């Protein structure tokens, strides 16, 4: 019975571990807030964002009263997640051109090789958005500034990746 409980706990932890967001890669965003916010409300928004792991880069803390109408932030969260943090946020724009890729790893990789791939992802600013495993094959949905061919061209990943395809793109407003 104790062994069964141990395996159930390990299984639950493994499933839960996949549901944690990948906090290893941060992206730059422009958060446009409601123009009628008073300076105290902007300060409260800054504190709220900081509490939710969104770092405010501009305006800096000492100049937070500047009437900019936007905040330059950095976070592992996606645009929609940041926007949902406060009703005062009107729009969130990515300050980096990113792509969403679907990566299929070679079948039969051991956990050590999959962990190695995740470490390489972090080094090359590839954020894991979702992970699914089916019949021994691991698929990652990732966000990155690299194209599919560039990811496949990373020497340390070359042998580990079976397929890498582009799902969509997110262009900065200046790219439109």
C-alpha positions as CSV (number, residue, x, y, z in Angstrom):
1,X,0.0,0.0,0.0
2,X,2.8,2.4,0.8
3,X,4.4,1.7,-2.5
4,X,1.2,2.5,-4.3
5,X,0.8,5.8,-2.4
6,X,4.4,6.6,-3.3
7,X,3.8,6.0,-7.0
8,X,0.5,8.0,-7.0
9,X,2.3,10.9,-5.3
10,X,5.2,10.8,-7.8
11,X,2.7,10.6,-10.7
12,X,0.7,13.6,-9.4
13,X,4.0,15.6,-9.0
14,X,5.1,14.7,-12.5
15,X,1.8,15.9,-14.0
16,X,1.8,19.0,-11.9
17,X,5.4,19.8,-12.9
18,X,4.4,20.1,-16.5
19,X,1.7,22.6,-15.6
20,X,4.1,25.1,-14.1
21,X,4.9,28.0,-16.5
22,X,8.4,28.2,-17.9
23,X,9.9,31.2,-16.0
24,X,13.4,30.8,-17.4
25,X,12.8,33.1,-20.4
26,X,11.6,36.7,-20.1
27,X,10.1,38.8,-22.9
28,X,9.8,42.6,-23.3
29,X,6.4,44.2,-23.6
30,X,4.8,47.6,-23.8
31,X,1.8,47.8,-21.4
32,X,-0.5,50.6,-22.4
33,X,-2.7,51.6,-19.4
34,X,-5.9,53.7,-19.2
35,X,-4.9,57.4,-19.9
36,X,-7.1,58.7,-17.1
37,X,-5.2,56.9,-14.4
38,X,-3.9,59.2,-11.6
39,X,-0.3,58.9,-10.5
40,X,-1.3,57.0,-7.4
41,X,-3.2,54.5,-9.6
42,X,-0.2,54.1,-11.9
43,X,2.0,53.4,-8.8
44,X,-0.5,50.8,-7.6
45,X,-0.5,49.2,-11.0
46,X,3.3,49.0,-11.0
47,X,3.2,47.4,-7.5
48,X,0.5,44.9,-8.7
49,X,2.5,44.0,-11.8
50,X,5.7,43.5,-9.7
51,X,3.7,41.2,-7.3
52,X,2.7,39.1,-10.3
53,X,6.3,38.7,-11.5
54,X,6.1,41.4,-14.2
55,X,9.2,43.6,-13.9
56,X,8.7,47.3,-14.8
57,X,11.7,48.6,-16.7
58,X,10.5,52.0,-17.8
59,X,9.9,54.5,-16.4
60,X,12.3,53.6,-13.6
61,X,11.2,53.5,-10.0
62,X,12.6,56.9,-9.2
63,X,10.7,58.5,-12.1
64,X,7.4,56.6,-11.9
65,X,5.4,59.8,-12.0
66,X,6.4,60.5,-15.6
67,X,3.1,60.8,-17.7
68,X,4.1,58.2,-20.3
69,X,0.8,56.3,-20.8
70,X,2.7,53.1,-21.0
71,X,5.1,50.9,-19.0
72,X,7.9,48.9,-20.5
73,X,7.9,45.6,-18.8
74,X,9.7,42.2,-18.8
75,X,8.0,38.9,-17.9
76,X,7.8,35.2,-18.7
77,X,4.0,35.7,-19.0
78,X,2.3,36.0,-22.4
79,X,0.5,39.1,-23.7
80,X,-3.0,37.9,-22.7
81,X,-1.9,36.9,-19.3
82,X,-0.4,40.3,-18.6
83,X,-3.5,42.1,-19.9
84,X,-5.7,40.0,-17.6
85,X,-3.8,41.2,-14.5
86,X,-5.6,44.5,-14.3
87,X,-8.7,46.2,-15.8
88,X,-6.5,49.4,-16.1
89,X,-4.4,47.7,-18.8
90,X,-5.8,48.5,-22.3
91,X,-3.2,46.8,-24.5
92,X,-0.1,44.7,-24.3
93,X,2.3,44.8,-27.2
94,X,5.4,42.6,-27.7
95,X,8.6,44.5,-28.1
96,X,10.2,41.5,-29.8
97,X,9.3,39.7,-33.0
98,X,8.6,36.1,-31.8
99,X,7.4,32.9,-33.3
100,X,5.5,30.0,-31.9
101,X,7.0,26.7,-32.9
102,X,6.0,23.1,-32.5
103,X,9.0,20.9,-31.7
104,X,8.8,17.1,-31.9
105,X,11.6,15.3,-30.1
106,X,13.1,12.0,-31.4
107,X,11.2,9.1,-30.0
108,X,12.8,7.0,-27.3
109,X,14.8,9.9,-25.7
110,X,15.5,9.2,-22.0
111,X,14.6,11.8,-19.4
112,X,18.2,13.0,-19.2
113,X,18.2,13.9,-22.9
114,X,14.9,15.7,-22.6
115,X,16.3,17.7,-19.6
116,X,19.4,18.5,-21.7
117,X,17.1,19.9,-24.4
118,X,15.3,22.1,-21.9
119,X,18.6,23.5,-20.7
120,X,19.6,24.3,-24.3
121,X,16.2,25.9,-24.8
122,X,17.0,28.3,-21.9
123,X,20.4,29.2,-23.3
124,X,19.0,30.1,-26.7
125,X,15.9,32.0,-25.3
126,X,13.4,29.4,-26.2
127,X,10.4,29.4,-23.8
128,X,8.4,26.2,-23.4
129,X,4.7,27.1,-23.5
130,X,3.3,23.6,-23.5
131,X,4.6,20.1,-23.2
132,X,2.8,16.9,-24.2
133,X,3.9,13.3,-24.3
134,X,2.2,10.7,-26.3
135,X,3.4,7.1,-26.9
136,X,7.0,8.0,-25.9
137,X,7.2,11.1,-28.1
138,X,7.6,14.5,-26.5
139,X,6.1,17.6,-28.2
140,X,6.9,21.1,-27.1
141,X,5.1,24.2,-28.1
142,X,7.6,27.0,-27.7
143,X,8.0,30.8,-28.1
144,X,11.2,32.1,-29.5
145,X,12.8,34.8,-31.7
146,X,14.4,32.1,-33.7
147,X,12.9,30.5,-36.8
148,X,12.3,26.7,-37.2
149,X,15.5,26.3,-39.3
150,X,17.5,28.2,-36.8
151,X,16.3,26.0,-33.9
152,X,17.1,22.9,-36.0
153,X,20.5,24.3,-36.7
154,X,21.5,24.5,-33.0
155,X,24.2,21.8,-32.9
156,X,23.3,20.5,-29.4
157,X,19.7,20.1,-30.5
158,X,20.2,18.7,-34.0
159,X,20.2,15.0,-32.9
160,X,17.4,15.4,-30.4
161,X,14.8,17.1,-32.7
162,X,12.7,15.1,-35.1
163,X,10.5,18.0,-36.5
164,X,10.3,21.7,-35.9
165,X,7.5,23.7,-37.5
166,X,6.3,27.2,-37.2
167,X,2.7,27.6,-35.8
168,X,2.2,31.4,-35.9
169,X,4.0,34.6,-35.4
170,X,3.7,37.7,-33.3
171,X,5.0,40.9,-35.0
172,X,5.9,44.1,-33.4
173,X,3.7,47.0,-34.4
174,X,6.6,48.5,-36.4
175,X,6.7,45.3,-38.5
176,X,3.1,45.8,-39.8
